[in-house]
Amino acid sequence: MSAQIELDRVEKTFVVHERRGRLRRARREVKAVDGVSFAVEEGSMVGYVGPNGAGKSTTVKMLTGVLVPSGGRVSVAGLDPSRQRIKLARRIGVVFGQRVQLWWDLPLRDSFELLRHIYRVPEPRYRENLDRFTELLELGPLLATPVRQLSLGQRMRGELTAAMLHDPEILFLDEPTIGLDVVAKARVREFLASVNREHGTTVLLTTHDLGDIERLCRRLIVLDRGHVIYDGDLGALKVRYGPERTLVVDLEEPAPPLEIEGARVVRVEGPRQWLRFRRDEVSAARLTAAVAERARLVDLALEEPDIEDVVRRIYTSVS
């Protein structure tokens, strides 16, 4: 499959003026993005994560043409974002979690209608898209409500609809679930999974909520201090940086901590025990069989390492 997003040794440098004494200012250059290279294939959904100041939002702004790279090459849908920004705008959708693209004082429906004219979306296509997104995101009761009266979760659903009305090939999302409650997050995640699956929309998702990544993305790119420190499969990431798994077993009756070679009990609550083990030393099947030999087993569950702990270990290993 062809790459729809390409970055080749991309850099972005900002000039910062710092105060030195009462009258003097010193000029300092800060590299927000430093030699970043990756490609995103058509129809894929990729997570782009990193701590504050890592360069995530700066990257997205260069990909959408808001910022001009200081060095390297950027290509989105075969276009140079900074030089062909207007042409690119018709082929991409953008959602910044803390910025509004809807008109604050207009009803939601009127904002969508204005965007239809801006993007020159044919009436039949606009109606079809609006009806579909209204159903997916449950926007029907909100269409007549001024944007300023919407809750954060309601407004974010409106922002996603606004970004998708013109059928973009690529969707850039910068913190789309920030500040949302559990129900609103679930609705947004379901919507993104749907447009990616049914329409083949390429999605680059930047977020601090690793739950978004775990539920939506197979590939993860981790950025730290302007550098890519991991780019690969989410499952492989867990294997490499999260070697331990946990087998949770429910026994027929309470028992002392089980003693099994290759595992250790890290928690006991009545008949339930948590056994931590390394995936490269013992299999879950073998461990389950060993538990069944020592006690009557009622139920069990296998817990994978938490994605936040895994990413934290990446940062520790490169610092």
Secondary structure as a PSIPRED ss2 file (coil, helix, strand):
# PSIPRED VFORMAT (PSIPRED V4.0)

   1 M C   1.000  0.000  0.000
   2 S C   1.000  0.000  0.000
   3 A E   0.000  0.000  1.000
   4 Q E   0.000  0.000  1.000
   5 I E   0.000  0.000  1.000
   6 E E   0.000  0.000  1.000
   7 L E   0.000  0.000  1.000
   8 D E   0.000  0.000  1.000
   9 R E   0.000  0.000  1.000
  10 V E   0.000  0.000  1.000
  11 E E   0.000  0.000  1.000
  12 K E   0.000  0.000  1.000
  13 T E   0.000  0.000  1.000
  14 F E   0.000  0.000  1.000
  15 V E   0.000  0.000  1.000
  16 V E   0.000  0.000  1.000
  17 H E   0.000  0.000  1.000
  18 E E   0.000  0.000  1.000
  19 R E   0.000  0.000  1.000
  20 R E   0.000  0.000  1.000
  21 G C   1.000  0.000  0.000
  22 R C   1.000  0.000  0.000
  23 L C   1.000  0.000  0.000
  24 R E   0.000  0.000  1.000
  25 R E   0.000  0.000  1.000
  26 A E   0.000  0.000  1.000
  27 R E   0.000  0.000  1.000
  28 R E   0.000  0.000  1.000
  29 E E   0.000  0.000  1.000
  30 V E   0.000  0.000  1.000
  31 K E   0.000  0.000  1.000
  32 A E   0.000  0.000  1.000
  33 V E   0.000  0.000  1.000
  34 D E   0.000  0.000  1.000
  35 G E   0.000  0.000  1.000
  36 V E   0.000  0.000  1.000
  37 S E   0.000  0.000  1.000
  38 F E   0.000  0.000  1.000
  39 A E   0.000  0.000  1.000
  40 V E   0.000  0.000  1.000
  41 E E   0.000  0.000  1.000
  42 E C   1.000  0.000  0.000
  43 G C   1.000  0.000  0.000
  44 S C   1.000  0.000  0.000
  45 M E   0.000  0.000  1.000
  46 V E   0.000  0.000  1.000
  47 G E   0.000  0.000  1.000
  48 Y E   0.000  0.000  1.000
  49 V E   0.000  0.000  1.000
  50 G C   1.000  0.000  0.000
  51 P C   1.000  0.000  0.000
  52 N C   1.000  0.000  0.000
  53 G C   1.000  0.000  0.000
  54 A C   1.000  0.000  0.000
  55 G C   1.000  0.000  0.000
  56 K H   0.000  1.000  0.000
  57 S H   0.000  1.000  0.000
  58 T H   0.000  1.000  0.000
  59 T H   0.000  1.000  0.000
  60 V H   0.000  1.000  0.000
  61 K H   0.000  1.000  0.000
  62 M H   0.000  1.000  0.000
  63 L H   0.000  1.000  0.000
  64 T C   1.000  0.000  0.000
  65 G C   1.000  0.000  0.000
  66 V C   1.000  0.000  0.000
  67 L C   1.000  0.000  0.000
  68 V C   1.000  0.000  0.000
  69 P C   1.000  0.000  0.000
  70 S C   1.000  0.000  0.000
  71 G E   0.000  0.000  1.000
  72 G E   0.000  0.000  1.000
  73 R E   0.000  0.000  1.000
  74 V E   0.000  0.000  1.000
  75 S E   0.000  0.000  1.000
  76 V E   0.000  0.000  1.000
  77 A C   1.000  0.000  0.000
  78 G C   1.000  0.000  0.000
  79 L E   0.000  0.000  1.000
  80 D C   1.000  0.000  0.000
  81 P C   1.000  0.000  0.000
  82 S C   1.000  0.000  0.000
  83 R C   1.000  0.000  0.000
  84 Q C   1.000  0.000  0.000
  85 R H   0.000  1.000  0.000
  86 I H   0.000  1.000  0.000
  87 K H   0.000  1.000  0.000
  88 L H   0.000  1.000  0.000
  89 A H   0.000  1.000  0.000
  90 R C   1.000  0.000  0.000
  91 R C   1.000  0.000  0.000
  92 I E   0.000  0.000  1.000
  93 G E   0.000  0.000  1.000
  94 V E   0.000  0.000  1.000
  95 V E   0.000  0.000  1.000
  96 F E   0.000  0.000  1.000
  97 G C   1.000  0.000  0.000
  98 Q C   1.000  0.000  0.000
  99 R C   1.000  0.000  0.000
 100 V C   1.000  0.000  0.000
 101 Q C   1.000  0.000  0.000
 102 L C   1.000  0.000  0.000
 103 W C   1.000  0.000  0.000
 104 W C   1.000  0.000  0.000
 105 D C   1.000  0.000  0.000
 106 L C   1.000  0.000  0.000
 107 P E   0.000  0.000  1.000
 108 L H   0.000  1.000  0.000
 109 R H   0.000  1.000  0.000
 110 D H   0.000  1.000  0.000
 111 S H   0.000  1.000  0.000
 112 F H   0.000  1.000  0.000
 113 E H   0.000  1.000  0.000
 114 L H   0.000  1.000  0.000
 115 L H   0.000  1.000  0.000
 116 R H   0.000  1.000  0.000
 117 H H   0.000  1.000  0.000
 118 I H   0.000  1.000  0.000
 119 Y H   0.000  1.000  0.000
 120 R C   1.000  0.000  0.000
 121 V C   1.000  0.000  0.000
 122 P C   1.000  0.000  0.000
 123 E H   0.000  1.000  0.000
 124 P H   0.000  1.000  0.000
 125 R H   0.000  1.000  0.000
 126 Y H   0.000  1.000  0.000
 127 R H   0.000  1.000  0.000
 128 E H   0.000  1.000  0.000
 129 N H   0.000  1.000  0.000
 130 L H   0.000  1.000  0.000
 131 D H   0.000  1.000  0.000
 132 R H   0.000  1.000  0.000
 133 F H   0.000  1.000  0.000
 134 T H   0.000  1.000  0.000
 135 E H   0.000  1.000  0.000
 136 L H   0.000  1.000  0.000
 137 L H   0.000  1.000  0.000
 138 E C   1.000  0.000  0.000
 139 L C   1.000  0.000  0.000
 140 G H   0.000  1.000  0.000
 141 P H   0.000  1.000  0.000
 142 L H   0.000  1.000  0.000
 143 L C   1.000  0.000  0.000
 144 A C   1.000  0.000  0.000
 145 T C   1.000  0.000  0.000
 146 P E   0.000  0.000  1.000
 147 V H   0.000  1.000  0.000
 148 R H   0.000  1.000  0.000
 149 Q H   0.000  1.000  0.000
 150 L C   1.000  0.000  0.000
 151 S C   1.000  0.000  0.000
 152 L H   0.000  1.000  0.000
 153 G H   0.000  1.000  0.000
 154 Q H   0.000  1.000  0.000
 155 R H   0.000  1.000  0.000
 156 M H   0.000  1.000  0.000
 157 R H   0.000  1.000  0.000
 158 G H   0.000  1.000  0.000
 159 E H   0.000  1.000  0.000
 160 L H   0.000  1.000  0.000
 161 T H   0.000  1.000  0.000
 162 A H   0.000  1.000  0.000
 163 A H   0.000  1.000  0.000
 164 M H   0.000  1.000  0.000
 165 L C   1.000  0.000  0.000
 166 H C   1.000  0.000  0.000
 167 D C   1.000  0.000  0.000
 168 P C   1.000  0.000  0.000
 169 E C   1.000  0.000  0.000
 170 I E   0.000  0.000  1.000
 171 L E   0.000  0.000  1.000
 172 F E   0.000  0.000  1.000
 173 L E   0.000  0.000  1.000
 174 D E   0.000  0.000  1.000
 175 E C   1.000  0.000  0.000
 176 P C   1.000  0.000  0.000
 177 T C   1.000  0.000  0.000
 178 I C   1.000  0.000  0.000
 179 G C   1.000  0.000  0.000
 180 L C   1.000  0.000  0.000
 181 D C   1.000  0.000  0.000
 182 V H   0.000  1.000  0.000
 183 V H   0.000  1.000  0.000
 184 A H   0.000  1.000  0.000
 185 K H   0.000  1.000  0.000
 186 A H   0.000  1.000  0.000
 187 R H   0.000  1.000  0.000
 188 V H   0.000  1.000  0.000
 189 R H   0.000  1.000  0.000
 190 E H   0.000  1.000  0.000
 191 F H   0.000  1.000  0.000
 192 L H   0.000  1.000  0.000
 193 A H   0.000  1.000  0.000
 194 S H   0.000  1.000  0.000
 195 V H   0.000  1.000  0.000
 196 N H   0.000  1.000  0.000
 197 R H   0.000  1.000  0.000
 198 E H   0.000  1.000  0.000
 199 H H   0.000  1.000  0.000
 200 G C   1.000  0.000  0.000
 201 T C   1.000  0.000  0.000
 202 T E   0.000  0.000  1.000
 203 V E   0.000  0.000  1.000
 204 L E   0.000  0.000  1.000
 205 L E   0.000  0.000  1.000
 206 T E   0.000  0.000  1.000
 207 T C   1.000  0.000  0.000
 208 H C   1.000  0.000  0.000
 209 D C   1.000  0.000  0.000
 210 L H   0.000  1.000  0.000
 211 G H   0.000  1.000  0.000
 212 D H   0.000  1.000  0.000
 213 I H   0.000  1.000  0.000
 214 E H   0.000  1.000  0.000
 215 R H   0.000  1.000  0.000
 216 L H   0.000  1.000  0.000
 217 C C   1.000  0.000  0.000
 218 R C   1.000  0.000  0.000
 219 R E   0.000  0.000  1.000
 220 L E   0.000  0.000  1.000
 221 I E   0.000  0.000  1.000
 222 V E   0.000  0.000  1.000
 223 L E   0.000  0.000  1.000
 224 D E   0.000  0.000  1.000
 225 R C   1.000  0.000  0.000
 226 G C   1.000  0.000  0.000
 227 H E   0.000  0.000  1.000
 228 V E   0.000  0.000  1.000
 229 I E   0.000  0.000  1.000
 230 Y E   0.000  0.000  1.000
 231 D E   0.000  0.000  1.000
 232 G E   0.000  0.000  1.000
 233 D E   0.000  0.000  1.000
 234 L H   0.000  1.000  0.000
 235 G H   0.000  1.000  0.000
 236 A H   0.000  1.000  0.000
 237 L H   0.000  1.000  0.000
 238 K H   0.000  1.000  0.000
 239 V H   0.000  1.000  0.000
 240 R H   0.000  1.000  0.000
 241 Y H   0.000  1.000  0.000
 242 G C   1.000  0.000  0.000
 243 P C   1.000  0.000  0.000
 244 E E   0.000  0.000  1.000
 245 R E   0.000  0.000  1.000
 246 T E   0.000  0.000  1.000
 247 L E   0.000  0.000  1.000
 248 V E   0.000  0.000  1.000
 249 V E   0.000  0.000  1.000
 250 D E   0.000  0.000  1.000
 251 L E   0.000  0.000  1.000
 252 E C   1.000  0.000  0.000
 253 E C   1.000  0.000  0.000
 254 P C   1.000  0.000  0.000
 255 A C   1.000  0.000  0.000
 256 P C   1.000  0.000  0.000
 257 P C   1.000  0.000  0.000
 258 L C   1.000  0.000  0.000
 259 E C   1.000  0.000  0.000
 260 I C   1.000  0.000  0.000
 261 E C   1.000  0.000  0.000
 262 G C   1.000  0.000  0.000
 263 A E   0.000  0.000  1.000
 264 R E   0.000  0.000  1.000
 265 V E   0.000  0.000  1.000
 266 V E   0.000  0.000  1.000
 267 R E   0.000  0.000  1.000
 268 V E   0.000  0.000  1.000
 269 E E   0.000  0.000  1.000
 270 G C   1.000  0.000  0.000
 271 P C   1.000  0.000  0.000
 272 R E   0.000  0.000  1.000
 273 Q E   0.000  0.000  1.000
 274 W E   0.000  0.000  1.000
 275 L E   0.000  0.000  1.000
 276 R E   0.000  0.000  1.000
 277 F E   0.000  0.000  1.000
 278 R E   0.000  0.000  1.000
 279 R C   1.000  0.000  0.000
 280 D C   1.000  0.000  0.000
 281 E C   1.000  0.000  0.000
 282 V C   1.000  0.000  0.000
 283 S C   1.000  0.000  0.000
 284 A H   0.000  1.000  0.000
 285 A H   0.000  1.000  0.000
 286 R H   0.000  1.000  0.000
 287 L H   0.000  1.000  0.000
 288 T H   0.000  1.000  0.000
 289 A H   0.000  1.000  0.000
 290 A H   0.000  1.000  0.000
 291 V H   0.000  1.000  0.000
 292 A H   0.000  1.000  0.000
 293 E H   0.000  1.000  0.000
 294 R H   0.000  1.000  0.000
 295 A C   1.000  0.000  0.000
 296 R C   1.000  0.000  0.000
 297 L E   0.000  0.000  1.000
 298 V E   0.000  0.000  1.000
 299 D E   0.000  0.000  1.000
 300 L E   0.000  0.000  1.000
 301 A E   0.000  0.000  1.000
 302 L E   0.000  0.000  1.000
 303 E E   0.000  0.000  1.000
 304 E C   1.000  0.000  0.000
 305 P C   1.000  0.000  0.000
 306 D C   1.000  0.000  0.000
 307 I H   0.000  1.000  0.000
 308 E H   0.000  1.000  0.000
 309 D H   0.000  1.000  0.000
 310 V H   0.000  1.000  0.000
 311 V H   0.000  1.000  0.000
 312 R H   0.000  1.000  0.000
 313 R H   0.000  1.000  0.000
 314 I H   0.000  1.000  0.000
 315 Y H   0.000  1.000  0.000
 316 T H   0.000  1.000  0.000
 317 S H   0.000  1.000  0.000
 318 V H   0.000  1.000  0.000
 319 S C   1.000  0.000  0.000
